[in-house]
């Protein structure tokens, strides 16, 4: 019998039209009181104003200088002042700014609107958020897995970044199996969010038969060891898409063995390398179906007016049960 370790603090729910909109910000790399980070806050506010999401997730590398607590709070204030529910999954740089993951987690937990569970004795827990049905507040209609992909390899003879552990793979399997059983043996539509891409991102992007849309200007900086999280998600049958950050010059999404592997869009300013106008990824889940729509929202570099309107490029692509819109940008 599976026991759910963490309880959700408040309710997420599909709207009356059967939609649930998520904004993913990633790699804000915020430096407190550094003018180079002003554009990050500006973009966060513009995206939230335009998209009016139901839920916001930051997929790591939120802060990039001390004081990390003040930087984190200033970034999250842009969401909390709108009374939007949100969570943060950590990146490899968040705990390099004078504060530990535990300290930052506890600080985030104090911000109004956060849905992150009490971590107990865990340094940075993985957790599940459920999205309730529009017509039944007690019925789970979709699942969001939020995970910590850690920082750097713990092994001296394996270079690069850390990997999702076997314990995390087992945790995911247990959670997925429990929600599937609770739903009468049918997997609930699910998405997964973390910072560092799994190795399958490189495998998929290098396959000439894979359907890829978006910008790929660098290799996915994935861990050198593969512990099987993607395989577990494929076998369990609930996860429709994985959403990461980490690689600032990528915003692509690629279909791989029935699961969409997607990047968010770099949200930060010129405090770290970047060659794409900063922005965010938008995801809209459809209630009662294994489908979602996703696009990138950003501001054109030529725009200095502060006045925006929306333009959609008609390069929509239907892939199996997913619809991926190329991008949405704002221009004067």
Buried (B, 14 or more C-beta within 10 A) or exposed (E): EBEEBBEBBEEBBBEEEBBBBBBBBBBBBBBBEBEBBEBBBBBBBBBBEBBEBBBBBBBBBBBBBBBBBBBBBBBBBBBBEBEBBBBBBBBBBBBBBEBEBBBBBBBBBEBEBBBBBEBEEBEBBBBBBBBBBBEEEEEBBBBBBBBBBBBEBEEEEBEEBBBBBEEBBEBBBBBBBBBBEEBEEEBBBBBBBBBBBBBBBBBBBEEEEBBBBBBBEEEBBBBEBBBBBBBBBBEBBBBBBBBBBBBBBBBBBBBBEBBBBBBBBBBBBBBBEBEBBBBBBBBBBBBEEBBBBBBBBBBEEEBEEEEBEEEEEEEEEEBEBBBBBBBBBBEE
